[in-house]
Amino acid sequence: MLLFLRAFGMLIFYDIASKLCRFQELHSMVRHWKVRDCSEDNTVGRVCTAVNYACVFYPKRALCLQRSFVTTYLLRKHGIPAQMVLGAQKLPFKAHAWVEVNGRTVNEALNTQTAYAVWERC
């Protein structure tokens, strides 16, 4: 329950921060988050489940950048070296954000890494 509340709170934080800050500032914030020195079994699954539930109950639709921001934050706070990845595909043009742990996508479709060219990892 605590993880769900943190995820929900971070969705709110992102909404407010995205209104007050430029994208570069949000990007820098993610880049500078440290990975905590502890982790537990099944942390990735627990964090992804909490973020999914928080998005279900969130009053607005959480887009991929917001979900990735929150997931990266929570995983790093729980000792998992997560990276937020920004990518795009040319035709039809689509941009997307997702999270990777040790080079593998978490909480995403299996073909995300092949469908989008990576712009940035942070």
N, C-alpha and C positions, 0 to 999 in steps of 0.2 A: 504494500500500500504506500509506503514511504517513497519508493522509486516512482510509482505512478504520480504522486503529488509533485515530486521534483520535475518529472517530465512535463506535467501540466504547467507548473510554474515557469519552466524554461520556454514553453510555447508562448506564454504571456510576455515574458522578458523579450523574446525575439520580436514579437509584434511591436512592442514599444520601442525597442532599440532600432528596428528597421525604419521607423517613422522619424526618429531623432538623429540617426547616424547615416553616413554614406556607406555604400557597399564595401569600400576599401577599409573602413573602420571595423565592420563586422568580420571581414576576411582576416584582418590583422588580429582581432580578438581570438579567432579560432586558431590561427597560426601560433599564438603565444600560450595557449593552454598547455599546461604540463600534464604528463601522464603520472598519476599517483603510483606509489611504490607497492601497491597491494592489488591482488585480484583474487577472486573466488571462482570455484567451479560454476560453469554455466552462466557466467556474468553476461556474456553477449546475448544469450537467449532471454535472460531476465530483463535486460535493458531494452531490447527490441520489443518485447511484449509490453513493457510499461509505456514505451513511446507510442505503440500502436493503440493501446487503450486510451492514452491521453488524447491522441488525435481523434478518436471516435467521440469522446465526450467534449472536445473543444468546440466552442460555439461557431468557429469559422473553419473553413477548409484549410488544413495545413498543407502547404505545397512542399515540394521536394527539398528546397533550400532550407526551409524552416525545420523540417523533419531531420535533415542531415546535420544541421547546426545542433539541435537538441541531442541527437543520438551520439554525435562525436563528443560533446561535452560530458554526457553521462558516462560513456565508455571510458574516457580518459580519467574521469574522477574515480572510476572503479578499477584503475590499473591496466586498462586495455589500450594498447597503442593504436588507436583508431585514426584514420585520415578521412577528412571530408574531401571528396573529389568533385570537381566541376568539369562537365564535358558537353559536347554538342555533336549533332549529326548534320550533314549538309542538306540532304534532300529527303523528305521535307525538313526544313530547318526546325530543330528542336534542341533546346538546352535542358540539361538535367543535372541534378546534384545527388550524390549517393555517398555511402560510407563504406570504407574498406578496412579490414583488419588482416594484417599479414598478406596483403595483396588479393584478398577475397572479399567480394561484396557481402554485406550483411543486410538483411531485411529488404532485399531487392529481387527482381527477376534474375534468373541465371544468365541471360544474354546482355545485361546492362553494359558490361565491359566491352563487348564486341559491337554493340549498337552505337556507342558514343565514343568520339575521339576525346581524349583527356586534354583539358586546357590547363588545369591547375590541381595540385594536391596540397592540402594544408592540414 
